[in-house]
Amino acid sequence: MIIYVEAKPGARKNEYDILNENTLRVRIAAPAVDGKANDALIDYLAKILKVSKSSVRLLKGTTSMHKKIDIEITLSDWSDFINKT
């Protein structure tokens, strides 16, 4: 499943907001230096979506706040995640 993420590195803590059915705003505590924020974003998405880190792939936006991400997750599990908050 393809989702879009608006990433905000350098936050006080990791947290997210659901913007629409396929877009999240994610605040990441890691700095945007040497790919640390991207790595932390992948770790955080895997944790909140309860999938393995290898199931989360950054497709576009390695140096941008706007990212396109492929996540190996069923539509049912994604819907449950979106609707639980």
C-alpha positions as a Markdown table, in Angstrom:
| # | Residue | x | y | z |
|---|---|---|---|---|
| 1 | Met | 0.0 | 0.0 | 0.0 |
| 2 | Ile | 1.3 | 3.4 | -0.9 |
| 3 | Ile | 1.0 | 6.2 | 1.7 |
| 4 | Tyr | 2.2 | 9.8 | 1.8 |
| 5 | Val | 4.0 | 11.2 | 4.8 |
| 6 | Glu | 4.7 | 14.8 | 5.7 |
| 7 | Ala | 7.8 | 14.4 | 8.0 |
| 8 | Lys | 8.9 | 16.9 | 10.5 |
| 9 | Pro | 12.3 | 16.0 | 11.9 |
| 10 | Gly | 13.8 | 17.4 | 15.1 |
| 11 | Ala | 10.6 | 17.2 | 17.2 |
| 12 | Arg | 10.6 | 16.7 | 21.0 |
| 13 | Lys | 9.1 | 13.2 | 20.5 |
| 14 | Asn | 7.8 | 10.9 | 17.9 |
| 15 | Glu | 4.1 | 11.3 | 17.1 |
| 16 | Tyr | 1.7 | 11.4 | 14.2 |
| 17 | Asp | -1.6 | 12.9 | 12.9 |
| 18 | Ile | -3.8 | 11.4 | 10.3 |
| 19 | Leu | -4.4 | 14.0 | 7.6 |
| 20 | Asn | -6.6 | 11.8 | 5.3 |
| 21 | Glu | -7.1 | 8.2 | 4.3 |
| 22 | Asn | -3.6 | 7.9 | 2.8 |
| 23 | Thr | -1.5 | 10.7 | 4.3 |
| 24 | Leu | 0.1 | 11.1 | 7.7 |
| 25 | Arg | 2.0 | 13.9 | 9.4 |
| 26 | Val | 4.8 | 12.4 | 11.4 |
| 27 | Arg | 7.0 | 14.3 | 13.8 |
| 28 | Ile | 10.3 | 12.6 | 14.4 |
| 29 | Ala | 12.7 | 13.3 | 17.2 |
| 30 | Ala | 15.8 | 12.4 | 15.1 |
| 31 | Pro | 17.6 | 15.2 | 13.3 |
| 32 | Ala | 17.6 | 15.5 | 9.5 |
| 33 | Val | 21.3 | 14.7 | 9.3 |
| 34 | Asp | 22.8 | 11.7 | 7.4 |
| 35 | Gly | 19.5 | 10.0 | 6.9 |
| 36 | Lys | 18.8 | 9.6 | 10.6 |
| 37 | Ala | 15.3 | 11.1 | 10.4 |
| 38 | Asn | 14.4 | 8.8 | 7.5 |
| 39 | Asp | 15.7 | 5.7 | 9.4 |
| 40 | Ala | 13.8 | 6.8 | 12.5 |
| 41 | Leu | 10.7 | 7.4 | 10.4 |
| 42 | Ile | 10.8 | 3.9 | 9.0 |
| 43 | Asp | 11.3 | 2.5 | 12.5 |
| 44 | Tyr | 8.4 | 4.5 | 13.9 |
| 45 | Leu | 6.0 | 3.7 | 11.1 |
| 46 | Ala | 6.8 | 0.0 | 11.5 |
| 47 | Lys | 6.2 | 0.3 | 15.2 |
| 48 | Ile | 2.8 | 2.1 | 15.0 |
| 49 | Leu | 1.6 | -0.1 | 12.1 |
| 50 | Lys | 2.8 | -3.3 | 13.8 |
| 51 | Val | 4.8 | -4.5 | 10.7 |
| 52 | Ser | 8.5 | -5.3 | 10.3 |
| 53 | Lys | 10.9 | -2.6 | 9.3 |
| 54 | Ser | 11.6 | -4.5 | 6.1 |
| 55 | Ser | 7.9 | -4.0 | 5.2 |
| 56 | Val | 8.3 | -0.2 | 5.1 |
| 57 | Arg | 10.2 | 1.3 | 2.1 |
| 58 | Leu | 10.8 | 4.9 | 1.3 |
| 59 | Leu | 10.1 | 5.3 | -2.4 |
| 60 | Lys | 10.5 | 9.1 | -2.9 |
| 61 | Gly | 11.5 | 12.1 | -0.8 |
| 62 | Thr | 14.8 | 11.1 | 0.8 |
| 63 | Thr | 15.7 | 14.8 | 1.1 |
| 64 | Ser | 12.2 | 16.2 | 1.3 |
| 65 | Met | 9.6 | 16.6 | 4.0 |
| 66 | His | 7.1 | 15.1 | 1.6 |
| 67 | Lys | 7.6 | 11.3 | 1.3 |
| 68 | Lys | 6.0 | 8.5 | -0.7 |
| 69 | Ile | 6.2 | 5.2 | 1.3 |
| 70 | Asp | 5.3 | 1.6 | 0.4 |
| 71 | Ile | 4.1 | -0.4 | 3.3 |
| 72 | Glu | 3.3 | -4.1 | 3.2 |
| 73 | Ile | 0.0 | -4.0 | 5.1 |
| 74 | Thr | -3.5 | -5.2 | 4.2 |
| 75 | Leu | -6.2 | -2.7 | 3.4 |
| 76 | Ser | -8.2 | -4.0 | 6.4 |
| 77 | Asp | -5.3 | -3.4 | 8.8 |
| 78 | Trp | -4.7 | 0.0 | 7.3 |
| 79 | Ser | -8.4 | 0.9 | 7.7 |
| 80 | Asp | -8.3 | -0.3 | 11.3 |
| 81 | Phe | -5.3 | 1.9 | 12.0 |
| 82 | Ile | -6.9 | 5.0 | 10.3 |
| 83 | Asn | -10.2 | 4.5 | 12.1 |
| 84 | Lys | -8.8 | 3.8 | 15.6 |
| 85 | Thr | -7.7 | 7.4 | 16.2 |
